[in-house]
Amino acid sequence: MPPIQCVACNKSRALIIRPKNHDKLCKQCFIQVFEDEIHVTITRNHLFSPGEKIAIGASGGKDSTVLAAVLKTLNERHNYGLDLVLLSIDEGIKGYRDDSLETVKRNSKQYDLPLEIVGYDELYGWTMDQVVQQIGKKGNCTYCGVFRRQALDRGAARLGIQHVVTGHNADDMAETVMMNLLRGDLARLSRATSIVTANPASAIKRSKPLKYAYEKEIVLYAHHRNLDYFTTECIYSPEAFRGSARTLIKDLERIRPSAILDVVRSGEDMAALVPKEVSNNQSISAATEESESTGGGCGRHGNQNLSDEFPNLNKQIHDNSEAGEREIEIKMSDLTMPKEKKTRRLPKQQQLGRCVKCGYISSQEVCKACKLLEGLNSTRPKIAISST
Ligand SMILES: Nc1ncnc2c1ncn2[C@@H]1O[C@H](COP(=O)(O)OP(=O)(O)OP(=O)(O)O)[C@@H](O)[C@H]1O
């Protein structure tokens, strides 16, 4: 059988079947098409302006490594005029983050981009290893997510940067749409689908240039460009419900490759129908909760109703984790519940302010991170240097 030709250039031999649409492409054309599509996402959504300083949330994983490589390439090719910096958060997870940070350090040299590392240890006085030692593995993602959102903001502020980009991809987006749909959570659905999250009260804007890029294509791109990235999963990340949503999306993708983008687009369309009272509330949450309940194992398991009190909070996190594991159960009583009982009340309109403890944007007097820290610190033995 003669070799199949690339459908884009009609010259070279096709080596890649694009996961997104099954087009047969040569290596060069695949790389070009992948980069062009991200360029289109950036320009259509007016993500950047000339001279802007951008912090790339760099975890060392495939998504953020590809994001950094593509942004560097497009910035030079299309003269975006961006000042790019890698920003890494060191959560303090031995055997995971310390290794992935080594990858980011190499990336910094390979792409000739400056790197800033901000640690939970210096910001909060706790590493995630210590948090897990204290509270156990269940619910630890909630702490990590809340801390990371603030850490990215604080890292960016330290660098005088007002725009952070993250490597959330189309699969992450589709999973999140599906999860919020299954939970009936319109507020989060709307927040999760937007490519940019910004709030007038917050100086830091977030965006996701890889929002329409398939995970499989990100891996192919990284492979064909020989990018140096880290593949190990976080040693503390369980999340049963997201795992189920992921499996569902992957199964759909197998039958119909466009399913991922279809779910993302449907999420966008549904988000546009969300009533104003709800979406006004979301814009506030977006500033405080960020990561848009989106993508990738962390920062997206945020508990919506963190209680003021640590014991309650801790219990709630544990209960929710356990509930998450039971989420496949379908009870007949749920199905036969009278209509009025099922009606959701709209969330109360929140007022944005600043945390009285740390000054971070918060709709509460004390922000989520400080509440979590209060609880953690109250369990820590007081150490004092003896005067004798
Ligand atoms: N420790 C970190 N430091 C800086 N940015 C991070 C960190 N962890 C996550 N991010 C940002 O959030 C995005 C989504 O993170 P997530 O944990 O979902 O990882 P992921 O989907 O495996 O992405 P990646 O492949 O980049 O690790 C990442 O692509 C990255 O931009």
The ligand as an SDF file (V2000), in Angstrom:
LIG
                    3D

 31 33  0  0  0  0  0  0  0  0999 V2000
    2.5450   23.8900   41.2850 N   0  0  0  0  0  0  0  0  0  0  0  0
    2.1290   24.6590   40.2820 C   0  0  0  0  0  0  0  0  0  0  0  0
    2.8060   25.7690   39.9600 N   0  0  0  0  0  0  0  0  0  0  0  0
    2.3870   26.5740   38.9680 C   0  0  0  0  0  0  0  0  0  0  0  0
    1.3080   26.3430   38.2160 N   0  0  0  0  0  0  0  0  0  0  0  0
    0.5860   25.2390   38.4960 C   0  0  0  0  0  0  0  0  0  0  0  0
    0.9580   24.3430   39.5330 C   0  0  0  0  0  0  0  0  0  0  0  0
    0.0690   23.3350   39.5510 N   0  0  0  0  0  0  0  0  0  0  0  0
   -0.8200   23.5870   38.5900 C   0  0  0  0  0  0  0  0  0  0  0  0
   -0.5140   24.7270   37.9410 N   0  0  0  0  0  0  0  0  0  0  0  0
   -1.2040   25.3410   36.7940 C   0  0  0  0  0  0  0  0  0  0  0  0
   -2.5400   24.8700   36.7440 O   0  0  0  0  0  0  0  0  0  0  0  0
   -2.7450   24.0990   35.5400 C   0  0  0  0  0  0  0  0  0  0  0  0
   -3.6360   22.9190   35.8170 C   0  0  0  0  0  0  0  0  0  0  0  0
   -3.0340   22.1890   36.8380 O   0  0  0  0  0  0  0  0  0  0  0  0
   -3.3270   20.6850   37.1100 P   0  0  0  0  0  0  0  0  0  0  0  0
   -2.9310   20.3730   38.4660 O   0  0  0  0  0  0  0  0  0  0  0  0
   -4.6820   20.4790   36.6650 O   0  0  0  0  0  0  0  0  0  0  0  0
   -2.2750   19.9190   36.2250 O   0  0  0  0  0  0  0  0  0  0  0  0
   -2.2990   19.2250   34.8280 P   0  0  0  0  0  0  0  0  0  0  0  0
   -3.6380   19.2490   34.1670 O   0  0  0  0  0  0  0  0  0  0  0  0
   -1.6300   17.9350   35.0100 O   0  0  0  0  0  0  0  0  0  0  0  0
   -1.3680   20.2810   34.0970 O   0  0  0  0  0  0  0  0  0  0  0  0
    0.1940   20.1120   33.9020 P   0  0  0  0  0  0  0  0  0  0  0  0
    0.3060   19.0360   32.8720 O   0  0  0  0  0  0  0  0  0  0  0  0
    0.6390   21.4460   33.4310 O   0  0  0  0  0  0  0  0  0  0  0  0
    0.7560   19.7340   35.2370 O   0  0  0  0  0  0  0  0  0  0  0  0
   -1.3550   23.6990   35.0750 C   0  0  0  0  0  0  0  0  0  0  0  0
   -1.3000   23.4560   33.6890 O   0  0  0  0  0  0  0  0  0  0  0  0
   -0.5330   24.8910   35.4860 C   0  0  0  0  0  0  0  0  0  0  0  0
   -0.6300   25.9420   34.5530 O   0  0  0  0  0  0  0  0  0  0  0  0
  1  2  1  0
  2  3  1  0
  2  7  2  0
  3  4  2  0
  4  5  1  0
  5  6  2  0
  6  7  1  0
  6 10  1  0
  7  8  1  0
  8  9  2  0
  9 10  1  0
 10 11  1  0
 11 12  1  0
 11 30  1  0
 12 13  1  0
 13 14  1  0
 13 28  1  0
 14 15  1  0
 15 16  1  0
 16 17  2  0
 16 18  1  0
 16 19  1  0
 19 20  1  0
 20 21  2  0
 20 22  1  0
 20 23  1  0
 23 24  1  0
 24 25  2  0
 24 26  1  0
 24 27  1  0
 28 29  1  0
 28 30  1  0
 30 31  1  0
M  END
$$$$
